Amino acid sequence: MPLIKRSFYIPCKSSECIKIAEIIREKAPAVGSMDLEIRDNGIYITMYGYKTDIKNAWEYIRRMIIAYKQSIIEYKGYRRISIDYLVSKIKHTFPPKLLVEIIKHMGHSIDIDDHIIVTNAPLEIIEDTAKRIVELMDTIKYDVRGKTTKYYVITLSILTNKDPSEIYEKGLMLNHLIKDEDDKYRIRVEWRKAILDFLNTYKD
């Protein structure tokens, strides 16, 4: 079967083009070679390979783009982002409630309605924060006990850009945390109020 070259065009604008190109690079099926060029009016794709491989790759890319545009809808400065999209993007589940709490503390408007996040925060901040939550959950899993203790430590670690070990130390000083009989950290007060108290103290 001979190798062929085919070109395709995806209409998009500015930051949307960058995000779509990123998704294509991450998830598109392999062909002989694929070049992406982002222009003002869209993305131009050139594929070189076997006809069947190119056809399958393009169909897969088209389905990905449709799913992406259905998952993220922007209107008047706000965007609707499906939880399923974020899970697919970071390749891991995460607690949406915790993401909402952190993004609010960053000064953005955010809410969840039926597995859809509605926010004015940039998509990159939402994605990066969800990814960081997953990373920190793995980091602290042997240090803490209880869901709300995790929420407290993760939220403060992200907002202050401090290592969890520093959050443990400060949390003990503020009497937010205690160590149990197994030497694990446990929160002893309501976690949201403790976060506000920590942040007010941290600013001082």
C-alpha positions in Angstrom: 0.0 0.0 0.0 1.5 3.4 -1.0 2.2 6.2 1.4 0.2 9.4 0.8 0.0 12.9 2.1 -3.3 14.6 3.2 -4.0 18.0 4.6 -6.9 19.0 6.9 -8.2 22.2 8.4 -9.8 22.8 11.8 -11.4 26.3 12.3 -10.7 27.8 15.7 -9.5 31.0 17.4 -6.5 32.0 19.5 -6.3 30.1 22.8 -8.9 27.5 21.6 -6.5 26.6 18.8 -3.7 26.0 21.3 -5.8 23.8 23.4 -7.1 21.8 20.5 -3.6 21.3 19.2 -2.5 20.1 22.6 -5.3 17.5 22.7 -4.4 16.3 19.2 -0.7 15.9 20.1 -1.6 14.0 23.2 -4.3 11.7 21.9 -4.3 11.4 18.2 -3.5 7.9 16.8 -0.1 7.4 15.3 0.4 7.8 11.6 3.7 8.0 9.6 4.1 11.7 10.4 1.8 14.5 11.4 2.6 18.3 11.3 0.4 20.9 13.0 0.4 24.6 12.1 -1.6 27.0 14.2 -2.7 30.2 12.3 -5.0 33.1 13.1 -8.0 31.3 11.6 -7.4 27.7 12.7 -5.2 24.7 12.7 -3.7 23.1 9.5 -2.8 19.5 9.8 -0.6 17.6 7.3 -0.4 13.8 7.6 1.9 11.4 5.8 1.3 7.7 6.0 -1.0 4.9 4.8 -4.4 5.9 3.6 -6.3 3.8 6.1 -4.2 5.1 9.0 -4.7 8.7 7.9 -8.5 8.2 7.6 -8.8 6.6 11.0 -6.6 9.3 12.6 -8.7 12.1 11.1 -12.0 10.5 12.2 -10.6 10.1 15.7 -9.4 13.8 15.8 -12.8 15.0 14.6 -14.6 13.0 17.4 -12.1 14.4 20.0 -12.8 18.0 18.8 -16.5 17.5 19.0 -16.3 16.1 22.5 -14.0 18.9 23.6 -16.3 21.7 22.2 -19.3 20.0 23.9 -17.4 19.8 27.2 -16.2 23.4 27.3 -18.7 26.2 26.3 -17.7 29.8 26.8 -20.2 32.7 27.1 -19.6 36.3 28.3 -16.4 35.5 30.2 -17.7 32.3 31.8 -17.0 28.8 30.7 -18.8 25.5 31.3 -16.4 22.6 31.8 -17.6 19.0 32.3 -16.0 17.0 35.1 -15.7 14.1 32.6 -13.4 16.3 30.4 -11.1 17.1 33.4 -10.9 13.5 34.4 -10.0 12.6 30.9 -7.5 15.4 30.7 -5.6 14.6 33.9 -6.3 10.8 33.7 -7.5 10.6 37.2 -10.6 11.3 39.3 -10.6 14.1 41.9 -13.0 15.6 44.4 -14.8 18.5 42.5 -15.9 20.0 45.8 -12.2 20.6 46.7 -11.5 22.1 43.3 -14.3 24.6 43.8 -13.1 25.6 47.3 -9.5 26.2 46.0 -10.6 28.2 42.9 -12.9 30.4 45.1 -9.9 31.2 47.3 -8.0 32.2 44.2 -10.6 34.9 43.7 -12.6 33.4 40.9 -16.3 32.7 40.6 -17.0 29.0 40.4 -19.9 26.6 40.9 -20.9 23.1 40.0 -24.3 22.1 38.5 -24.9 18.5 37.5 -21.2 17.5 36.9 -20.6 20.8 35.0 -18.3 23.5 36.4 -19.3 27.0 35.6 -16.5 29.5 36.2 -14.7 32.6 35.1 -11.3 31.1 35.9 -9.1 30.3 32.9 -9.3 26.7 31.7 -5.5 26.3 32.3 -6.0 27.2 36.0 -8.8 24.7 36.4 -6.8 21.9 34.7 -3.6 22.7 36.6 -5.4 22.9 39.9 -7.2 19.6 39.4 -3.9 18.0 38.4 -2.2 19.4 41.5 -4.9 18.0 43.7 -4.3 14.5 42.4 -0.6 14.8 42.9 -0.9 16.0 46.5 -3.5 13.4 47.4 -0.9 10.8 46.5 1.9 12.7 48.3 0.0 12.9 51.7 -1.9 9.6 51.6 0.2 8.0 54.3 0.6 11.1 56.5 -3.0 12.1 57.2 -6.3 10.5 58.3 -9.7 11.6 57.1 -11.1 13.3 54.0 -11.4 16.7 55.5 -7.8 16.6 56.8 -6.7 15.9 53.2 -8.8 18.8 51.9 -7.3 21.2 54.5 -3.7 20.2 53.7 -4.1 20.1 49.9 -6.0 23.5 49.8 -3.4 25.3 51.8 -0.5 23.6 50.0 -1.8 24.9 46.7 -2.8 28.3 47.8 0.4 29.1 49.7 2.7 27.1 47.3 4.1 25.4 50.4 5.2 21.7 50.8 2.7 19.7 52.9 5.3 19.3 55.6 5.1 23.0 56.2 1.3 22.9 56.3 1.5 20.1 59.0 3.9 22.2 61.1 1.8 25.4 60.9 -1.4 23.4 61.4 -0.1 22.0 64.6 1.0 25.4 65.8 -2.5 26.9 65.1 -4.1 23.9 66.8 -5.9 22.9 63.6 -4.2 19.6 63.5 -3.4 16.9 66.0 -1.4 13.6 65.7 -3.3 10.5 66.5 -2.1 7.2 68.0 -0.8 6.1 64.6 1.2 9.3 64.2 -1.1 10.5 61.5 -2.3 14.1 61.2 -6.0 14.7 61.8 -7.9 17.9 61.6 -9.7 18.8 64.9 -11.8 21.8 63.7 -14.1 22.5 60.7 -11.8 22.5 57.7 -13.1 25.5 55.8 -12.9 27.8 58.9 -9.4 26.4 59.6 -8.3 27.3 56.1 -9.5 30.9 56.5 -7.7 31.1 59.9 -4.5 29.7 58.4 -4.6 32.1 55.4 -5.3 35.1 57.7 -2.3 34.1 59.9 -0.2 33.4 56.8 -0.8 36.9 55.4 0.3 38.5 58.7 
